């Protein structure tokens, strides 16, 4: 029995009367040809043509009859070996799993490792590469290959802001910035810490000493995972405006800071920044917020040693709800002695500006509005009291017991609110 050596890249047609056994690599379709000069053909596949096309390994035989009636028979054992995977593009260090469809031959992959002799290969892609495998049986061999391209690699560098700046160490105030390049299209950055600068996702703040992980993603779906050992350094104790609630009717907030470590660690630079890009380098700026919800304000400062840190202040902007009393008892007992207009108390866990609950311990209306005007009438429509920027101090002016009517106009940042109602003086 003779054995033919056929390279799929060159020859994918087999003459069955000339070759009994054949090994072909990297072809999807093989043409079996019984040759010319016969009156009829009969293949074991049921076909009756001179040639047939096959896509799978196996035994194929044909009976060919000449015009004079002479019968010729031929049998061919065809092995079609090919790498199943098609050419593709993968990410750096992606795992490649290449498999040859025939698993009972001999194999040698072009990885440079003489031990890569299985019908499959698992490798980590580090560059674009053509993977080739030499496939052999007892007498012959052929090769198949597949091209695997690598998407542009993502590169990452770190900047540890406090490193080599001479800052003595100790607290969880580490600053870490990642610089990513390469990849395909836009790069997204995700940290293993929630303490990320709201205006710049490449910058992590408030880090304790230890490893901090970061993950970079590109538009091709590739990712780069790494971590960095953060060394932290002692920073000054800075006290800033606390998290607070303000109101959309007068959404102005004055900010301040105090360096409690001024005697040992002074500041060389500082600025305030809102998430919308507005900033100020004044020590006590006033910002106005144009929408309700939570707003992050970042106070960033640099120490005399060049160390950088920041505090995040959360300002919650809500809509004020005034509470206007309907009864006054001006009898000097310390309860309801004056006409006190305040706001609906915030939730207990939320800070606010509502003041206390005892008489005389309420914040004035202008803590929530820019200005206000209050007018009070008796039952005949005569004006009995009028005040601009009312300050919760009307005690009834010795008016007789009875029902009176008020009109309160409050000027806010977005317009004027008008409140009307009745209050009863009980003596």
N, C-alpha and C positions, 0 to 999 in steps of 0.2 A: 504494500500500500504506500503510495507516494504522498508526501506532505508538501503543500505549496506555501510560500511566504508572500503575503499580500499586504501592502500598506494602504490603509483606507484613504489616505490623502491622494494616493496615486491611482489605485485600482479598486473599484467596487463592483466589478463584474467577474463572475467565476464560470469557466467552462467546465461543466460537470464531467465531461468525457475525458478531460485532461487532468483534473484535480479531484482527488477523492476526499481529502481532508484539508480544511483551510482555517486560518485564524486571521480575523480582520479587526482592526482597532478604529474606534472613533467614527464609525459609519452608522447611519440610521437605517439605510436601505441597501440591500445587496441584490444584484441582478444575477440569477442563475440562468446560464445559457447552454442549451443542449446542442447547439450548432446547426448549420444548414444541411440540406440534402436529404431530409427525411420527409416521408409522406404524412406522418402523424406523430403526435407526442402525447404521452399520458404521465402526469406527475402524481405523486402521492398526495398532493394538496387538492387534487380534483381538477386542476387546470390542464388545458390541452394546447397551450401555445408553445412556441419555440423557446421563449424566455418567461420567467416568472420573477416577481419581486418579493423578497422576504425581509422581515424586520427582526426576527427572533432567531436565536441559535437553535440547531436541531439537525436531524437526519433528513435529507431530501433525496428522493430517487425518481428517475424518469425512465420510461420505456419509449424508445423511438423506433419506428418501422419505416423501412425504405419502400420505394414504390414497387419493388419486386417481391416484397413480403418478408425480407430479412429483418429480424428483431435485434435491437441493441438495448442493453440495460446499463445504467450507471447510477452510482450512489455517492453522495457527498455529505460529509459531516462538517457543518458550518458552525464556527464559533464567532459570534459578534460581541466583542468586548468594547465597552465604552464607559467613560465617566458620566454618571447620570446627571450631575449638575451642569447647568449652562453658565456661560460667562455672566458675571455680576459685579456690582460695586458694593463694597463693605466699608465699615469704619475701622479705624486704627485699633488693633488688638482684638477685633472681632474673631470669634472662633469659626474656622472653616472646617466643614465636615464633607469630604469628597469620597464618593463611593463608586466602585466599578461594579457593573451589573452582573459580572461573572465572578464567583468567589472560589473557584476550584483551580485556578491557574497560579502562576508565580508572578510576583510584582516587585518593582523597585521604583520608589518615588524620587524625584530630583530635589530632595530637601537637603542633600549633603549628609544625611544620617543613614548609614547602611542598614540600620534596624527598621527603617520604614518599609516593610516588605509585606504588609497586609493588603487586602483588597479595598481597604478604606484608609483615609488619612485625616487626622484631626490636627489642625495647626492654628496658630495665632497670627493673624495678618499684621505685618509691620510695614509693608510696602506693596505697591502693585506688583503682581507676580504671575507668571505663567506656570502653572503646576502641570508637570508631565509625569506620566507613569509608563514604565517599560513593562509590558505584559508578555509572558512567555508560557509556552507549553513544553512538551518534551523535546521538540526539535526546532521550534521557530519562535520568533518574537516580533512584536510591533508596539507602537506607542500611541497613546492618546494624551491630549492636553486640554486644559481649560484656562482661560484668562480671568483672573480676579483683580479688579482695579480697586484701589483704596481712595476713599474720599479724602480731601485735604485734612491733614491732621490738626487737631486743636492744641495750641500751646498755652501754657499758663505760667505766669510769674507772680510772685508775692512781694508786697511791700509792707513791712511791719513798721508802722510809723514811729514807734517809740524806740526801736532798736538803734543802738549806737548813738543815742542822743544824750547819754549821761544821766538818765532819770533813775533814781533809786527805786527798787522794785517792791511790790507787795500786794496791790489790790486788783480786783477784777475790772480793770479799766483798759484792757488791751484793745488796740486798734489794728485792723487788718484790711488791706485792700488787695484785690486780685486783679491782675491784668491778663486778659485772655485774647488770643489772636488766632488766625488761621481758621480752619473749619469751613463750612459752607453757609453763606448768607449770614443772617443775624445770630448773635450769640446771646443766650439767656443764662443768667447766673442764679443758682440756688445755694443757700448756706444751710449748714446743720444747726445754726443758731437763729432764734427769732429776732435777735438784736441787729437789724439791718437798717442802714440809713434810709429813711423813707424817700429821699430824693435821689439816691444813687445806690443801686443794688450791688455794685462792686465793692461796697464799703461796709464791713461788719464792725460793730462797736460793742463796748461793754463786755469784752471777752475775758474769761478767766484763764489762768495758765493751763496749758494742755493742748491737745490736738483739736483743731477746728476743721471740719470737712467742708468742701465746696464742690459743686457739680455744675459743669458747663454743658449746655445743649446747643446744637446748631440746627439749621433748617433741614438738613438731610436726616435728622434723627440720631446723629452721632452724639456721644456724650464723653466727657472727660471727668473722672472722679479723682480727687486728690485731697490731701489734708496738710495742715501746716502747724508746727509747734509754736504756739504763741507764748512769748515771754511778756509778762505784764510788769508795769512799773508804777510806783506810787505817784498819784496825782493829787493836786490840791483839793480840799473839800470845798465844793462850790454849792451854794444855796441859791436857787432860782425861784421865780414865780411858781407856786404850786399848781398842780392840775386843778382846774376850776370850771365852773359853769358860768357862762355869760348868756345874754339874751339878744335875740335878733333885733329887738326894738332899739337897743343901743349896744351893738356888738363890738365896742371898743374895749381893748384890754391893754393896760399899761404893764410892761414887763420890767423886771429888775433882776439883778444878781448880786451876790455878795461872796467874795473870796474869803472864807473863814481861815484859810492858811496863808494869808497875805504876808505874815511875818517871816515865813520860811520859803514859800513858793509863790512868786508873783506871776502875773499874766503879762505877756508881751503883745497879745492880740486876741480879739474876740469878735464875734458877730452873731446876729440872730437871723434865722432863715425859716420861711414858711414853705410848705410843700408846693405852693404855686409859683415859687421862684422869687417872691418878694423877700428882701433882706435888709438889714440895718446893722451898722457898726456903732450905734449909740449905746450907752450903758443902760438907758431906760426908754426904749422906744415904745410907741403905742401903735398897735396893729388893729385894723378893723376887719371883721370876718363877714363875708357877704352871703353865707349860706348856713343852714342849720346842720347839725351833726358834729362829729369829732374832727378836730383839726390838730395836726402835729406841728409844734414849733420847736425848732432845734437851736439850742444855744451852744455854739462851738467856740472853743478857746484854745490858745497856745500858751504854754508856760514859758518861763524865762529860759528853760533848757531845751525848748523846741518840742516838747511833748504836746500832743494834741488829744483833746477829749471833747465830749459833748454831752449835754443833757437834753432829753426830750420832754417837753411839756405838752400835755393833752388838754386842749380847750374844747369844751362841749358847748355848742351854741344851741339854745333851746328857745321856745316861744314863751314869753312870760304870761302867767295867768294871775291877774290881780284878784285879791280877796278884799272886798269892800264891806265893812260891817253894816248891819241894819239896825243895831241898837247901841246907844251910848248911855252910860250911867255916871255922869260927872259928879261923883260924891266924894272924891279924894280918897277912895279906898285902895287905889293902886290898880284897879281892874276896870278897863273900858272907860277910863276917865277922859280920854281924847278920841277923836275920830281917826283911828289908825287904819291906813290903807297899806297892805303889804301884798306879798305874793303867796301863791300856793306853795307850801313847803316842798322842797325836793325830796327824793328818796333818801332814807337815812344813810345809805352807804355812799351817796354822791355828795361831794363838796358843793357849796353854793354860797350865795350872798344874801340869804334871807334874814340873817340876824337871829336874835333870840325870840322867845315867845312871851316874855314878860312886858308889862307896860313900859314904854320908853326904850325898849331894846330892839326896835325894828329899824331896818335900813330904810332910808327915804326913797320915795318913788323914783327919784332921778338916778338911783343906782341902776335902774332898768330902762329908763327913758331919758332922752336928752333934756326934755323940759316938760312941765305940766302946768295946767291952769285949773283951779277948782273954784266953782261957784255954788253956793247953797241958798235955796229959796225957802220961804215959808209957804204955807198952804194957799196963800193968796197971791203967790208969785212975786213977793217982794224979796229982793236980794238981802240976805242977812249976813253973808260971809263971802269973801273973795280972796284968793291967794294965788300968786305965781310961784311955781316951784314949791308946792305945798310940802310941809315937812312933818306931817302927823302930829300937829300941835294944837288943833282947834278943840277947845274944851266946851263948846256950846255957848260961850259968851253970855252966860246967865239968861239965856233964852228960856221961855217957859216950856214945860213938858209938852211934848206933842211930836207930830210927824213932820219932817222937813225933806226937801228934795234937793238932790245934787246933780251937777253936770261936771264931769271930770274929762278934760281934754289932755291927752298925753302925746307928745311929739316924739316919734321914734325915727330911726335911721331910714326906714322904708315908708314912712308916712304917719298920719295921725290916727290914734285910736280914741274913740269917745265912749265914755261909760256914763250911764244915767240910772238913777235909782232913788230909793227913799231910806232915810234913817230916822229912827224914833229916839227922842231924848226922854229918858226915864229918870226922874229925880226922887 
